[in-house]
């Protein structure tokens, strides 16, 4: 375990030590946690848990938009943080249903946690990958937000539906040619989302 109180140092240490997961406070000197998460996401899919005293939903959604896989608000118990760390690491590891899923020009390699669209690599966070692969295993099926939360949260504890919306928005931004007119990941209004079959 490596610890620092500086955002700039956190970036340097993450590059040097390649940790399995980063727990990142939003309030850091030099660079805040959101800036660090954004910088990490440019070059890495390392799982990130944001920690902050900000409790507004908009603040949590902003953290998820910057690439965080989960979000813990202060005060929290050490047991809660450990549970969330375990859940995020579990999501980041290849599951028992490993293999390659092909849908249209999408190739989802569960073993390598890699997604390609045609010849283009699609760089997803661990949580975004788990959401996409959960839907890809049953293309055409409509998933409610609660079902998608179950697919990615496991025992992570209390979550919120808007987190799914934030992750879907990020997946579309990375996956779709036009995120405002999605071809792959459709919204089923009043219910949830589905990955198209063709």
KAMO-V502886 format. One record per pair of residues at least 24 apart in sequence whose ideal C-beta (glycine too) atoms are under 6 Angstrom apart, sorted by the first residue. I is the first residue (numbers start at 1). GAP is how many residues later the second one is. D is the distance in whole Angstrom. If there is no record, write none. Layout:
BEGIN
i=[I,I]
gap=[GAP,GAP]
d=[D,D]
END
This chain:
BEGIN
i=[6,7,7,10,11,11,21,21,22,22,23,24,24,25,26,34,37,37,37,38,41,45,47,47,47,49,61,64,64,65,67,69,69,69,80,83,83,84,87,87,87,90,91,91,91,92,101,103,103,104,108,108,122,122,127,127,128,128,128,131,132,135,136,139,139,140,142,142,142,142,143,143,144,144,145,168]
gap=[24,24,29,26,25,28,26,68,24,26,26,24,26,26,26,32,29,30,31,28,26,80,41,45,79,35,105,99,102,101,58,56,57,58,77,72,74,72,67,68,69,64,35,39,61,34,35,33,36,94,25,28,52,53,25,40,39,42,43,36,39,60,59,56,58,57,46,49,50,52,49,50,47,48,47,25]
d=[6,3,5,5,6,6,5,6,6,5,5,6,6,5,4,5,4,5,6,5,4,6,5,5,5,6,5,6,4,6,5,5,5,4,6,6,6,5,5,6,4,6,5,5,6,4,5,6,5,6,5,5,5,5,5,6,6,6,5,6,6,4,5,5,4,4,5,5,6,5,5,6,6,4,5,6]
END
